[in-house]
Protein backbone atom coordinates (compact mmCIF):
# COMPACT_ATOMS: atom_id res chain seq x y z
CA UNK A 1 0.00 0.00 0.00
CA UNK A 2 1.47 3.30 -1.12
CA UNK A 3 -0.26 5.43 1.52
CA UNK A 4 1.51 3.49 4.30
CA UNK A 5 4.86 4.69 2.97
CA UNK A 6 3.73 8.27 3.61
CA UNK A 7 1.97 7.83 6.93
CA UNK A 8 2.08 10.64 9.50
CA UNK A 9 5.58 10.89 10.96
CA UNK A 10 7.35 9.77 7.79
CA UNK A 11 7.68 13.29 6.41
CA UNK A 12 11.42 13.49 7.09
CA UNK A 13 12.47 10.18 5.54
CA UNK A 14 12.30 10.97 1.80
CA UNK A 15 13.91 14.17 0.52
CA UNK A 16 12.13 13.70 -2.82
CA UNK A 17 8.68 13.70 -1.30
CA UNK A 18 6.71 16.91 -1.55
CA UNK A 19 5.27 18.23 1.73
CA UNK A 20 1.85 18.03 0.03
CA UNK A 21 1.95 14.29 0.79
CA UNK A 22 1.25 15.22 4.39
CA UNK A 23 -0.51 18.59 4.05
CA UNK A 24 -3.02 17.18 1.53
CA UNK A 25 -3.60 13.67 2.89
CA UNK A 26 -7.05 13.35 1.29
CA UNK A 27 -5.70 14.21 -2.16
CA UNK A 28 -2.72 11.92 -1.73
CA UNK A 29 -4.96 9.08 -0.56
CA UNK A 30 -7.29 9.60 -3.52
CA UNK A 31 -4.33 9.44 -5.92
CA UNK A 32 -2.98 6.31 -4.21
CA UNK A 33 -6.42 4.67 -4.24
CA UNK A 34 -6.86 5.45 -7.94
CA UNK A 35 -3.46 3.95 -8.72
CA UNK A 36 -4.28 0.82 -6.70
CA UNK A 37 -7.63 0.36 -8.44
CA UNK A 38 -6.18 0.96 -11.90
CA UNK A 39 -3.26 -1.40 -11.21
CA UNK A 40 -5.80 -4.07 -10.32
CA UNK A 41 -7.33 -3.78 -13.78
CA UNK A 42 -4.04 -5.01 -15.25
CA UNK A 43 -4.65 -8.33 -13.54
CA UNK A 44 -8.12 -8.63 -15.03
CA UNK A 45 -7.27 -7.60 -18.58
CA UNK A 46 -8.67 -10.15 -21.02
CA UNK A 47 -6.93 -9.12 -24.23
CA UNK A 48 -4.23 -6.89 -25.65
CA UNK A 49 -6.33 -3.74 -25.99
CA UNK A 50 -7.71 -3.96 -22.44
CA UNK A 51 -4.20 -4.60 -21.09
CA UNK A 52 -2.84 -1.62 -23.04
CA UNK A 53 -5.62 0.60 -21.69
CA UNK A 54 -4.94 -0.56 -18.13
CA UNK A 55 -1.20 0.07 -18.43
CA UNK A 56 -1.90 3.51 -19.92
CA UNK A 57 -4.16 4.36 -16.98
CA UNK A 58 -1.51 3.28 -14.46
CA UNK A 59 1.14 5.27 -16.31
CA UNK A 60 -1.10 8.35 -16.19
CA UNK A 61 -1.68 7.79 -12.47
CA UNK A 62 2.09 7.69 -11.87
CA UNK A 63 2.65 10.91 -13.79
CA UNK A 64 -0.21 12.74 -12.09
CA UNK A 65 0.87 11.71 -8.60
CA UNK A 66 4.57 12.38 -9.15
CA UNK A 67 3.73 15.73 -10.72
CA UNK A 68 1.94 16.85 -7.57
CA UNK A 69 3.52 14.85 -4.75
CA UNK A 70 7.16 14.39 -5.80
CA UNK A 71 9.95 16.95 -5.83
CA UNK A 72 11.83 16.68 -9.09
CA UNK A 73 15.57 16.50 -8.62
CA UNK A 74 17.46 19.26 -10.40
CA UNK A 75 19.25 18.20 -13.55
CA UNK A 76 23.03 18.12 -13.24
CA UNK A 77 24.70 21.17 -14.75
CA UNK A 78 27.08 18.91 -16.69
CA UNK A 79 24.18 17.59 -18.79
CA UNK A 80 23.40 21.09 -20.03
CA UNK A 81 27.02 21.78 -20.90
CA UNK A 82 27.57 18.72 -23.07
CA UNK A 83 29.33 19.32 -26.35
CA UNK A 84 27.21 18.90 -29.47
CA UNK A 85 27.43 15.62 -31.32
CA UNK A 86 30.03 15.48 -34.09
CA UNK A 87 28.78 16.33 -37.57
CA UNK A 88 28.01 13.42 -39.87
CA UNK A 89 30.87 12.64 -42.27
CA UNK A 90 28.45 12.89 -45.20
CA UNK A 91 27.89 16.57 -44.35
CA UNK A 92 31.55 17.45 -45.06
N, C-alpha and C positions, 0 to 999 in steps of 0.2 A: 504494500500500500504506500503510495507516494506521500500522502498527507502525514503519515507517521514520521517520515524523514524530516518534516518541518514542523514538528509539534512545538508547543510553547516551551521555551527554554533552550531550543536548538539554534536560536538566532545568531550565535557567535561561532558556529562550527563550520560554516561554509562561506568563504569570502566572495564567492560568485553569486550568492543568493541575494536577491533584492529584498530590502526591508518590507516591501509590500506583501511578501509571503506571510508575515506576521501581523501587519497592520490592516490587511484585507483578507482575513481568514475565510470569510464566506466566499469571496471571489476565487481564492486559491483552491478551496475545497470543491467549488463548482467545476473549475478547470480540471482538477485531478479526477473527479467523478466522471466527467465527460471522457477523459482519456481512458479510464478504466472500462467504461461501457463500450467505447469504440474499439478498444483493443480486444474485448470479448467477441466482437463481431468477426474478427479474423478467424477465430476458432470455429465459427459456424458458417463460414463461407462455403458455398456449394459448387462454385465454378470460378473460372478465371476472372470474369468481370466483377463478380461480387467480392472476390478477394482483392482485386485491384482497388475497388471503391473503399473497402475497409482499410487497406493500407494507406490510401490517400487521406482518409479521415484522421487516422492516427498521426500521420505526418503533419497535417494541419493543426492538430491538437498540440503537438510538440512545439511547432513554431509559434503558435498563439501564446502558449504558457511561457516559453522561454523569452518571448518578446516582452512580456509584462513582468515576469517574476525572476528573471535571470539578469545579472549584470554582465554585459559583454566585456570580455577582456580587451584591453587596448591592443591594437596591432603593433608588432615590433617595428621600430623605426627602420631597421635594416631592410625590411620587406619593401618599403616605399623607396629606398635608395638603390634598389637593384639596377644594374646596368641593363640597357636594352639588349634584346637578343641579337646575335650577329645577323647581318643581312644575308639573304640567300645568295649562293654563288651564281645563280642564274640571273640575278639582278645586276651583276657587274658588267 
